[in-house]
Amino acid sequence: MEKTQKLILGALAAVAVIGGLGASGYYHHSHFNKNVTINGVKVGGLTSEAAYQKLASQKRSNDVYLNGKKIYEGTSTSSG
């Protein structure tokens, strides 16, 4: 193999690796990791906008429990 062919193949391999790392980085910056929950709501794999929409549609009871017994009944709220 010629020196220039080796150089071209090496450059193409480097571009492929850098492109793969860039695509992976973009995905992880725009999506939540698997098995992530916020306030008990599963948002793993969702974008931040989709997670916000899912959280905004959920009602929270705001009840307070101590040793498994409800000691305070709060008003229901929703995110927004």
C-alpha positions in Angstrom: 0.0 0.0 0.0 1.3 3.4 -0.8 2.0 6.0 1.8 -0.7 8.3 0.6 -3.3 5.5 0.6 -2.4 4.8 4.3 -2.7 8.4 5.1 -6.1 8.8 3.5 -7.4 5.6 5.2 -6.1 6.9 8.5 -7.8 10.3 8.0 -11.1 8.6 7.1 -10.9 6.4 10.2 -10.2 9.4 12.4 -13.2 11.4 10.8 -15.5 8.3 11.4 -14.4 8.1 15.1 -14.8 11.8 15.7 -18.2 11.8 14.0 -19.4 8.9 16.1 -18.3 10.6 19.3 -19.9 13.8 18.3 -23.2 12.0 17.5 -23.1 10.2 20.8 -22.4 13.4 22.7 -25.2 15.2 21.0 -27.7 12.4 21.9 -26.6 12.4 25.6 -26.8 16.2 25.8 -30.4 16.2 24.5 -31.9 13.1 26.2 -32.2 11.9 29.8 -30.3 8.7 30.6 -32.2 5.4 31.0 -34.0 4.8 34.3 -34.1 8.5 35.3 -37.1 9.6 37.4 -38.1 13.1 38.5 -40.6 13.2 41.4 -41.4 9.5 40.8 -42.2 10.1 37.1 -40.0 8.0 34.6 -38.4 10.3 32.1 -35.6 8.1 30.9 -34.8 8.4 27.2 -37.0 11.5 26.8 -35.8 14.9 25.6 -36.0 17.8 28.0 -39.1 19.2 26.3 -40.9 15.8 26.3 -39.9 15.3 30.0 -41.3 18.7 30.8 -44.6 18.0 29.0 -44.9 14.6 30.9 -44.2 16.2 34.2 -46.6 19.1 33.6 -49.4 16.7 33.0 -48.9 14.8 36.3 -50.7 15.8 39.5 -48.8 15.8 42.8 -50.8 15.0 45.9 -48.5 16.8 48.4 -49.5 14.4 51.2 -47.0 13.8 54.0 -46.4 10.3 55.4 -44.6 9.3 58.5 -43.8 5.6 59.0 -46.3 4.7 56.3 -49.2 6.7 57.9 -50.6 9.8 56.3 -50.2 12.7 58.8 -51.1 15.6 56.5 -53.3 15.8 53.4 -52.0 18.5 51.1 -53.7 20.1 48.1 -53.0 18.6 44.6 -50.7 20.6 42.4 -49.3 20.3 38.9 -46.0 21.4 37.5 -46.0 24.4 35.2 
